[in-house]
């Protein structure tokens, strides 16, 4: 994203946004970020873009769309945890970067064994 000001340009890379989303995701006890692994390699070859730990950033004009692939812990209320993650990502990324987040799509790729604490 390129932000123009009278003082000059500010550019925030997708890697910075990905790292922010990764920190927010890893701070949520009921989920763990999914390592993209071979999916990342194929994605990079085909699109020239890199997924970082299951996080994909897409930009359309001045809006940002974030896709986050996660693995839930068994016993978690999936819809509640995902909704909370969406709110946290939007709030924190917009606050720290000044970017407008169009959507945060959470894709649940699996469930890990073990009980998670329920809220």
N, C-alpha and C positions, 0 to 999 in steps of 0.2 A: 504494500500500500504506500502510495506516495502522497504526502500531505504538503500542500504548498502554503507557505506563509511569506510575509514580507521579508523575513530574515533569511529565507532559503527553504530547502526541501528537507522533509523528514521521511525516511523510508524504514518501515518495520518489516523484517523478513519473515517468511512463513516459518522458518526454524524457531524464531523467537516465540511466535504464537504457539507452535507445537510444544515447546518446552513449558510454557505457561500452562497449557491445557494438561500436559503430563503431570505437572506438580499438583494441580487441582484434583485430577483424577486419582493420583496415588494417595492423596490425603483423605480420600473417602474409604472408610474401613470395609464397607460391604462389596467393594469392587477392586479389581486389580487391572491395570492397563495390559492390553494384549500386545505381545511382541509381534510385529508384522512378519518377521522371518522371510520365508520364500515369497510371500505375497508382496513384500516391499521390493524384492529384487525384480519380480516380473513387472510390477507397476512402474518402476524406474526405467526399465528397458522400453516399455510400450509408450509411456507418457512423458518420460524425461523428468518426472516428479518423484519425490521420495516420501514415503510414509514413515513417520517416526513413531515407533511403538504403537502402531494401530491408530495413529492420528493423521488425518488428511485435511489440509486446508485448501479451500477453493475460494477464489475471488471473482466476483462479478461486479464490474464498475467499482463503486465505493462500498460494497457490501461483502461481508465475509461469511462463508458457510464452513462449519467445522463438523467433520465426521469422526467419531470416537468409537473404536472397537474395544469392548471390555469383556472380562470374564467375571461373572457374579459369584459370590459365595453362597453356597446352599443355605437356604433358610431366610434369605433376604427378600424383602418385598420389592421385586424387580421394578415395577412401575414407579414406586415412590422414590427409590434410590436414583433411577435414571432421570426422573423429573427434577430432583434436587441437584443432580450433577449439571443438568442443562442450565438451571438458574444460576448456579455458582460460576460456571464457565462464562456465561453471558455477562454477568455482573462484573466479575474480576477482569476479564479481558477488555471489556469496554472501558472500565475504570482506569486500568494501567496503560492502555494503548491509545484510547480515544477513537478506536475503530468502531464501526457499526456492525454488530453481529446479526446476520439475517436468520440463521438457524444453527442449532447444535443438534446433530443427529447422533443418537447413541445406538450402536448396534451391539447387541448382546450375543457374543460368539460361543459362550459356553458357561458351565457352572462348575465350580471347584467343590470338592468334598469338604465337609466340616461345617459346623454351624456358625453363622454370623450372629452377632448381637442384633436383636430386633428393637426398633425404636417404638 
